[in-house]
Amino acid sequence: MKRFEKSSITIKDIAKKAGVAHSTVSLVMNDREHVSPKLREKILKIANDMGYMPNMVARSLISKKSSTVGVVFPENPHFFTITYFLMIIEGIQNACKKYNRALMFFSLDQTKGESYYQISRKWLIDLMIIMNVDYTRDISKDIQDLRDNGIYFSFLTKYLGKEKVNSVCVDNYEGVRLALEYLASQGHKRVGFIAGNPNSADGPERFQAYKSLSKKFGFDQDEELIAQGDFTFESGEREMPKLLALKKRPSVVFAASDYMAIGAMRVIKEQGLSIPKDIAVMGFDNTLEAAYVEPGLTTVRQPLQEMGEKAVDLAIRSMNDENFEPQTLAIKPELIKRQSC
């Protein structure tokens, strides 16, 4: 069996092995259409077996683009320790492997005020995944600049602007409905709610869903039962004492994120109360931590890996099909029952 030196493998070598024209291999390696899925899979397998490594640097210098997916994530020094984001990134990575693309990350503090387009131009990014949007800032010009310069992108959050864009999000209304339906089935009437970041898309959506559905399920409507968090552990710890201090405290606390729920659980335990005997707790997201806290956290699952993968899929489809209309995919959540509620 002939052995190949991995560093010397070319498209022509792969074409010869596959019995196709080298132009066909080139189409596959550049993620272009006009190649059947079966033949594409065959060529990619041969390339992988032969150890082919495309010269991404040379390709970038010629085309001024790098076949790299740029992920813009929220400013947070602990970003790569937050499992919520890591689960999404796993999905993005899976998609990048599928499409033979590299991956780069950019935090908002590192860009020093640059627009999305400036990032793409500086780093030769032709495809971008935007993981969050700060709605205190108007980004409509950023979006137009990306489009005007042929940069394809998806949002990994519901986009609230006027422009029609690719976005992937969870169906927040359905997630809150699942949670409250379950709480009602458990006999709860006095439900405390810790809301998420009001400057995000998810925070207000989950809050409005709670306000609307809590009436439908016959829960107490006292305003004192609502606390304002920001999706973090710290805000759960900060707001929970206020709910526990109420003259008539809630029988259950529903937090709009697992992290806030886990922060709330810590306070409950510190005050010598038992979960769920004295007060029950429910979260939203199903992060990895939810299964390992004690007791296990009942929560609403977002399919985070799937969401990350679909965001890349949408951007790639936009790139490959000029007639593709931008889409918003609202992924269905799932109730996960554990011991906290």
C-alpha positions in Angstrom: 0.0 0.0 0.0 1.4 3.4 -1.0 2.3 5.7 1.9 1.8 9.4 1.6 3.8 12.2 3.1 1.1 14.3 4.8 2.8 17.6 4.2 3.0 16.9 0.4 -0.6 15.8 -0.3 -2.3 18.0 -2.9 -5.8 18.3 -4.4 -4.5 16.4 -7.5 -3.4 13.5 -5.3 -6.9 13.3 -3.8 -8.5 13.6 -7.2 -6.5 10.7 -8.5 -7.3 8.5 -5.5 -11.0 9.4 -5.8 -11.1 9.0 -9.6 -12.5 12.5 -10.1 -11.3 15.8 -11.7 -9.2 18.0 -9.4 -11.7 20.8 -9.9 -14.3 18.6 -8.2 -12.1 18.1 -5.2 -11.5 21.9 -5.2 -15.3 22.5 -5.0 -15.5 20.2 -2.0 -12.5 21.7 -0.2 -13.9 25.2 -0.7 -17.4 24.1 0.5 -19.1 24.9 -2.8 -22.2 23.4 -4.3 -22.6 21.2 -7.4 -21.2 18.1 -5.8 -23.5 15.3 -4.6 -23.5 14.6 -0.8 -22.4 11.0 -1.5 -19.4 12.1 -3.6 -18.6 14.9 -1.2 -18.5 12.5 1.7 -16.2 10.1 -0.3 -13.8 12.9 -1.2 -13.6 14.2 2.4 -12.9 10.7 3.7 -10.1 10.2 1.2 -8.6 13.6 2.1 -8.8 12.8 5.8 -7.2 9.3 5.3 -4.4 10.8 3.3 -3.8 13.5 5.9 -4.5 16.4 3.6 -4.1 19.8 5.2 -5.3 22.8 3.0 -3.0 25.7 3.0 -5.4 28.1 4.7 -2.8 30.9 4.9 -2.2 30.9 1.1 -5.9 30.7 0.4 -6.5 33.7 2.7 -3.9 35.8 1.0 -5.4 35.2 -2.4 -9.0 35.5 -1.6 -8.8 38.0 1.3 -10.9 35.5 3.2 -9.9 32.7 5.5 -12.7 30.1 5.5 -12.8 30.9 9.3 -15.9 31.2 11.4 -15.5 34.1 13.8 -17.5 33.8 17.1 -18.2 37.1 18.8 -19.1 36.5 22.5 -20.1 38.7 25.4 -17.5 40.6 27.4 -16.8 38.3 30.3 -13.4 37.4 31.7 -14.8 34.0 32.8 -16.4 33.2 29.4 -14.4 29.9 28.8 -15.4 28.6 32.3 -19.1 29.1 31.8 -20.6 25.8 30.7 -23.7 27.5 29.2 -21.4 29.0 26.5 -19.1 26.0 26.3 -22.1 23.8 25.4 -23.0 26.2 22.6 -19.4 26.3 21.4 -19.3 22.5 21.2 -22.1 22.7 18.6 -20.3 25.4 16.7 -17.2 23.3 16.6 -19.1 20.3 15.3 -20.5 22.4 12.5 -17.0 23.8 11.7 -15.7 20.3 11.3 -18.6 19.3 9.1 -17.9 22.3 6.8 -14.0 22.1 7.0 -13.7 25.5 8.6 -11.4 27.0 11.3 -12.7 28.8 14.3 -11.7 32.0 16.0 -13.1 33.8 19.1 -13.5 37.5 19.7 -14.8 39.1 23.0 -16.3 42.5 22.9 -13.6 44.0 25.2 -10.9 42.7 22.9 -12.4 44.4 19.9 -12.1 47.8 21.7 -15.2 49.2 20.2 -14.7 47.8 16.7 -17.8 47.0 14.7 -18.5 43.4 13.6 -17.4 44.3 10.1 -14.1 45.8 11.3 -13.4 42.5 13.1 -14.2 40.5 10.0 -12.0 42.7 7.8 -9.1 42.7 10.2 -9.1 38.9 10.6 -10.3 37.9 7.1 -13.5 36.4 8.6 -16.2 35.6 6.0 -18.7 34.0 8.3 -19.6 35.2 11.8 -21.6 33.9 14.8 -22.8 36.5 17.2 -23.5 34.9 20.6 -25.3 37.8 22.3 -26.6 41.3 21.6 -26.4 44.3 24.0 -29.7 46.1 23.3 -28.4 49.2 24.9 -26.5 49.7 21.6 -27.9 50.1 18.1 -26.2 47.6 15.8 -28.2 48.2 12.6 -25.3 49.9 10.9 -23.0 46.9 11.9 -25.5 44.5 10.2 -25.7 46.6 7.1 -21.9 46.8 6.8 -21.6 43.0 7.1 -24.2 42.6 4.3 -22.7 45.2 2.1 -19.3 43.5 2.3 -20.4 39.9 1.8 -20.0 38.7 5.3 -22.5 36.0 6.3 -23.7 35.7 9.9 -26.1 34.3 12.4 -27.2 35.4 15.8 -27.3 32.9 18.7 -30.1 34.8 20.4 -33.4 36.2 19.2 -32.7 39.3 17.2 -35.1 42.2 18.2 -34.1 44.7 15.5 -36.1 45.5 12.4 -33.7 43.8 10.0 -34.5 40.2 8.8 -31.4 38.1 9.9 -30.5 34.5 10.6 -31.0 33.8 14.3 -31.3 30.7 16.5 -32.9 30.9 19.9 -35.0 28.8 22.3 -38.7 29.2 22.4 -38.8 31.1 25.7 -42.6 31.2 25.9 -42.9 27.5 25.6 -40.1 27.0 28.1 -41.8 29.1 30.7 -45.1 27.4 30.0 -43.6 24.0 30.6 -42.2 25.2 33.9 -45.3 26.9 35.2 -47.5 24.0 34.1 -45.3 21.6 36.1 -45.4 23.9 39.2 -49.2 24.1 39.0 -49.4 20.3 38.8 -47.3 20.2 42.0 -49.8 22.3 43.8 -47.8 25.6 44.0 -49.7 28.9 44.1 -47.2 31.3 45.5 -44.3 31.4 43.0 -41.3 33.6 43.3 -39.7 34.6 40.1 -36.1 35.9 39.5 -36.0 37.6 36.2 -32.9 37.7 33.9 -30.9 40.5 32.2 -33.4 43.2 31.0 -30.9 44.3 28.2 -30.9 40.8 26.6 -33.5 39.2 24.4 -34.1 36.2 26.7 -34.6 38.2 29.9 -37.6 40.3 28.9 -39.1 37.4 26.9 -39.1 35.0 29.9 -40.3 37.8 32.2 -43.3 38.6 29.9 -44.1 34.9 29.5 -44.1 34.5 33.3 -46.3 37.6 33.8 -48.8 36.3 31.2 -48.9 32.6 32.1 -48.8 33.0 35.9 -52.3 34.5 35.7 -53.5 31.6 33.5 -52.2 29.1 36.1 -53.8 30.9 39.0 -50.6 31.9 40.8 -50.5 34.8 43.3 -49.9 38.1 41.5 -48.1 40.0 44.3 -45.4 42.2 42.7 -43.2 41.5 45.7 -42.7 37.9 44.4 -40.7 39.2 41.4 -37.0 39.9 41.8 -34.6 41.3 39.2 -31.5 39.3 38.4 -29.1 39.2 35.5 -28.6 35.5 34.8 -25.6 35.2 37.1 -24.9 33.1 40.2 -24.3 36.4 42.1 -27.7 37.9 41.2 -29.4 34.7 42.4 -27.6 35.0 45.7 -28.4 38.7 45.9 -32.1 38.4 45.2 -33.0 35.3 47.1 -32.8 36.8 50.6 -35.4 39.4 49.6 -37.8 36.6 48.7 -37.1 34.7 51.9 -37.7 37.8 53.9 -41.3 38.2 52.7 -43.9 38.0 55.4 -45.5 35.2 53.3 -42.6 33.7 51.4 -43.1 31.7 48.1 -43.4 27.9 48.2 -41.2 27.7 45.1 -38.7 30.0 43.3 -38.5 29.9 39.5 -35.3 31.5 38.3 -34.9 32.5 34.6 -31.5 30.8 34.4 -29.9 27.8 36.2 -27.1 30.0 37.4 -29.5 32.3 39.3 -31.3 29.2 40.6 -28.1 27.7 41.9 -27.1 31.0 43.6 -30.6 31.0 45.2 -30.2 27.4 46.4 -27.0 28.4 48.2 -28.7 31.1 50.1 -31.6 28.8 51.0 -29.2 26.2 52.4 -27.2 28.9 54.3 -30.4 29.9 56.1 -30.9 26.3 57.3 -33.9 25.6 55.0 -34.4 22.3 53.1 -34.9 22.0 49.3 -37.6 21.2 48.3 -39.3 20.5 51.7 -39.2 24.1 52.9 -39.0 25.8 49.5 -38.6 24.3 46.0 -36.4 25.7 43.2 -36.6 25.6 39.4 -34.2 26.9 36.8 -33.9 27.4 33.0 -31.2 26.2 30.6 -30.1 22.8 31.9 -26.4 23.7 32.1 -24.0 20.9 33.2 -24.1 22.2 36.8 -27.8 21.6 37.1 -27.3 17.8 37.3 -24.6 18.0 39.9 -25.9 20.4 42.5 -27.5 18.9 45.6 -30.4 18.4 45.2 -30.4 18.1 41.4 -32.0 21.1 39.8 -35.4 20.7 38.0 -35.1 22.9 34.9 -36.0 23.7 31.4 -33.5 22.3 28.9 -32.2 24.4 26.0 -30.6 22.2 23.3 -27.5 24.4 23.4 -25.2 22.2 21.2 -27.9 21.9 18.6 -28.5 25.7 18.6 -24.7 26.3 18.0 -24.7 23.9 15.1 -27.8 25.3 13.5 -26.4 28.9 13.7 -23.5 27.8 11.5 -25.8 25.9 9.2 -27.9 29.0 8.6 -24.9 31.2 7.8 -23.5 28.6 5.4 -26.8 28.2 3.6 -26.9 32.0 3.2 -23.4 31.9 1.7 -24.1 29.1 -0.7 -27.6 30.2 -1.9 -28.1 33.8 -2.9 -31.9 33.2 -2.8 -31.9 31.9 0.8 -34.2 34.0 3.0 -32.8 34.7 6.5 -34.6 32.6 9.1 -35.3 32.7 12.9 -35.3 29.2 14.3 -37.0 29.0 17.7 -35.9 25.6 19.1 -38.4 23.7 21.4 -37.3 23.3 25.0 -37.8 20.3 27.3 -38.7 20.0 31.0 -36.1 18.1 33.0 -37.4 16.8 36.3 -34.9 16.4 39.2 -35.1 16.6 43.0 -35.2 20.4 43.7 -38.9 20.7 42.8 
